[in-house]
Amino acid sequence: MATFVALSNWTDKGIAGFKASTQRAAAVAEIARKHGGRMVELYWTLGAYDLVGVFDMPDDASFTAMALEIGALGGVRTTSLRAFNEEEFKQI
């Protein structure tokens, strides 16, 4: 599995529905499973980003498909990062 970090900001639609944010997080976890991966953790944050998600996904294409599906819902805009642990980085 490949690890990805998603730095997300709420759109106007997303912030208007902030009270349902935990239910939307459960839906995101389900979308990740649908694409063969899992949401490892989701944090609601202060500062430059509203949410930080960590995902384990089979590959770049599955993460991209998941991110596009989530983005199409209109609640967040996301900056994505591929993350490498120490062992993966050593192999590079």
Backbone torsions as a table, in degrees:
resi	resn	phi	psi	omega
1	MET	NA	146.9	175.7
2	ALA	-102.3	145.0	-179.9
3	THR	-101.4	137.6	178.7
4	PHE	-131.4	145.2	173.7
5	VAL	-114.1	129.8	178.0
6	ALA	-113.1	117.9	176.4
7	LEU	-98.8	116.2	-170.6
8	SER	-123.6	146.4	171.9
9	ASN	-121.3	140.2	176.6
10	TRP	-67.9	141.9	169.0
11	THR	-82.7	178.6	175.2
12	ASP	-58.2	-40.1	178.2
13	LYS	-64.5	-41.8	-178.2
14	GLY	-65.4	-44.3	-179.1
15	ILE	-70.7	-32.1	178.4
16	ALA	-63.2	-29.0	-179.4
17	GLY	-108.4	30.0	-174.7
18	PHE	-57.5	-28.1	-177.9
19	LYS	-65.0	-22.8	178.9
20	ALA	-95.8	12.4	-173.9
21	SER	-59.5	-38.4	-179.7
22	THR	-69.9	-33.1	175.7
23	GLN	-69.0	-38.0	177.6
24	ARG	-66.1	-34.9	177.2
25	ALA	-61.7	-40.3	177.3
26	ALA	-63.6	-37.3	177.8
27	ALA	-66.8	-37.8	177.3
28	VAL	-63.8	-42.4	177.7
29	ALA	-60.0	-39.0	178.8
30	GLU	-67.7	-40.0	177.6
31	ILE	-63.0	-40.9	177.1
32	ALA	-59.4	-45.1	178.7
33	ARG	-61.6	-40.6	179.6
34	LYS	-58.5	-31.7	-179.0
35	HIS	-97.0	15.9	172.3
36	GLY	88.7	10.1	-177.5
37	GLY	-126.0	-158.1	178.0
38	ARG	-153.1	150.1	172.5
39	MET	-85.4	113.9	-178.4
40	VAL	-73.2	-45.0	-177.0
41	GLU	-159.8	150.7	173.4
42	LEU	-134.5	132.1	179.5
43	TYR	-121.3	137.4	170.2
44	TRP	-92.1	125.2	-168.7
45	THR	-125.3	161.7	172.2
46	LEU	-104.6	150.6	177.7
47	GLY	113.5	-144.5	-173.3
48	ALA	-67.8	-23.9	-178.8
49	TYR	-126.1	147.9	179.7
50	ASP	-86.4	-30.1	-176.8
51	LEU	-141.8	144.6	172.4
52	VAL	-129.4	120.1	179.3
53	GLY	-114.2	143.7	175.4
54	VAL	-118.2	128.6	-175.2
55	PHE	-128.9	141.3	167.5
56	ASP	-105.9	119.3	-177.1
57	MET	-131.3	155.2	-177.3
58	PRO	-60.3	-35.0	-175.4
59	ASP	-168.8	178.0	-179.2
60	ASP	-60.5	-40.8	-177.1
61	ALA	-64.6	-41.6	-179.9
62	SER	-68.3	-37.3	176.7
63	PHE	-65.3	-43.1	-179.3
64	THR	-62.3	-43.8	178.4
65	ALA	-60.8	-43.2	177.9
66	MET	-62.4	-48.1	-177.8
67	ALA	-62.1	-39.4	177.6
68	LEU	-65.0	-42.0	178.9
69	GLU	-62.9	-42.9	179.0
70	ILE	-66.8	-44.7	179.9
71	GLY	-60.6	-36.0	180.0
72	ALA	-65.1	-18.9	177.5
73	LEU	-71.8	-20.8	172.1
74	GLY	88.1	5.4	-176.5
75	GLY	-90.7	-21.7	-177.5
76	VAL	-142.4	156.9	167.3
77	ARG	-116.1	134.1	-169.2
78	THR	-126.2	140.5	167.6
79	THR	-108.3	127.3	-174.0
80	SER	-111.2	144.4	179.4
81	LEU	-130.5	134.3	171.0
82	ARG	-85.2	128.2	-177.2
83	ALA	-112.4	140.5	179.2
84	PHE	-119.3	130.4	174.2
85	ASN	-78.9	177.7	-174.8
86	GLU	-60.3	-43.6	-179.1
87	GLU	-63.3	-44.8	179.3
88	GLU	-62.3	-41.4	-178.9
89	PHE	-65.8	-37.3	177.3
90	LYS	-60.3	-37.9	-179.3
91	GLN	-69.7	-28.2	178.4
92	ILE	-69.5	NA	NA
